[in-house]
Each structure stands twice: as C-alpha cells, then as structure tokens.
Amino acid sequence: MYQADSNNTTAVAREQKQTPKPLPASAFGRATTPASKVVQERPSYVIVAGQSATAYQFLNETTASMGGIDADGAAWTQGLDLQAISNSPIKLDIQPVAWKGGGDATGEVTFVYRGGL
C-alpha cells in the first residue's frame, strides 16, 4: 500500500523513499435510500425505518437492469411486517436488489454498503 514519493525529484531517491497510497473511495462504506422498486446493487444489509407502511417486500432476483424498475415481473418476498414489531428502525441482514411496501416513500428503507479494499 505504498508508492514512490512523487515529491522527490531524483530518480534514485524516488525509488528509495515511499509514501502511503491514498485509499480508494471503495474503501469506505456508504448508505443510500433508493426509491421503491428501483433495482440497486446488493447492499451489505438493509435498515427499515419507515413508519407509514406495515409490510415491506424485497426483490432478490431480477432480469431488470441496474436503475431499472421491476414492479411486477419478478417474485417479491415478504420481508417485514412492522405491525408485529414495535421498535424501529430495524436492521435486516439481507442483500436484496430492490424493495417495495406501504407508502413506497424514498427514505423508508436504507441500503448500507460496507467498504473494503
């Protein structure tokens, strides 16, 4: 994870002195709140924080393209019923490609991606 020092002007010294390489953006985690029914890359896990819905469904397989919508052409799986759970938000250790449910409002479901090298 080191590179030659670009601030050193002599070729010999550059080969001998090293500085740390910067971390790529993919090394850091991120979270998104995708719109309902829009296909995303698989997250590390999902957080459901919606209050307007009682039931959420998740899509695990699709032939739709990334960013496309697969509303009815695939098998949606019932994933969570908030009527039976009093605490929100809820972390789900699942990796779906899309979600739908209740009010279908953006922000009800968060896809969390862990960083890695």
N, C-alpha and C positions, 0 to 999 in steps of 0.2 A: 504494500500500500504506500510505497514511496516512489518518488520521481526525481529526476535530475533537477538540481536547483537552477531555475531559469534566470535568476538574478545575478548569477556568477558569469562573467564574460569569458573566462578562459576555458577552452575545451577540456583540458586536463582537470581543472578544478571542478567543472560541472560533473564529470564522471565520478569524482571522489566525494562530492558533497550532495546530500539528498535532502529533500523536504517532503513532508507528508502530502499525499494527493488529497484533493478535496473530495468529500463524499458526494456521490451522485444523488439526485433527487429521489431516486427509488429506494434509498437507504432509510428514508423517513416515512412514518405512517401517515395516513390521511383518512378523512371521513367525507362522505358525500351524502346528500339527501336527494336521491333520484326521484323523479316523477313516477307515479304509479304506472305499471305495465310497460315501462321502457327498459329494454334489455341493457344490462351493465356487465362489466367484468365481475367475476366471482369475488366476493369480499372474504376477509378472514372470519368475520362474524357480523351479525345484524343486531341493531338496537331498535326496539319498537317503543316509541314514546307517545304515540297518538292517543288522544282522548276521545276523538269523535267517532271512532269505529269500535266495534265489538269483536269483529273477526278479521283476520288477516290471512291471505293465501300467498304462497310463494311458488315461483316457477324454477324448476331445476334443470329442465331440458327444453331446448327450442331450436328451431331452424332459422329464426329471425336473426338479422344482423345486429351487431352492437349498435345501440342507439335506436334501433327499430322497436316497433310495438308488436307484441304478441298477446292480444287480448283474449281471443277465444280459440285459437288454433292449437293450443297445447294443453297438457294436463297440469292444472294448478293444484297444489297440495295445501289442504287446510293446515295452517301452521300455528295459530294462536287465537285463543278466544279470551278477550280481556274481561268478559263478564265473570269468568271464574277466577280472575286474578285481581287483587286489589292494589298491588304495588306497580307503579310504572315509573320510569322506563324498565323494560325487560331486555336482557341480553340473550340472544339466541345463537348458539354455536352451530350455525348452518351457513351454507355457501350458495344461496340461490342466485339466479341471474336477473330476476325481477320480482316485484311484489305488487299486490293489489289488496284492497279491502276498505270497508267502511266508507269514509269520506273521500278516499283516494287523494288526500291533500299532500302536496310535497312538504316534507319535514316530519311526517308521522313515522317514517322508517329511515334509519340511517345505516348505510353500508360502511363498514370500517375496514380499512386495508392496513395491514402491518407492513412496516418497511423491512427491508432485508438487503443484504449485499449479494 
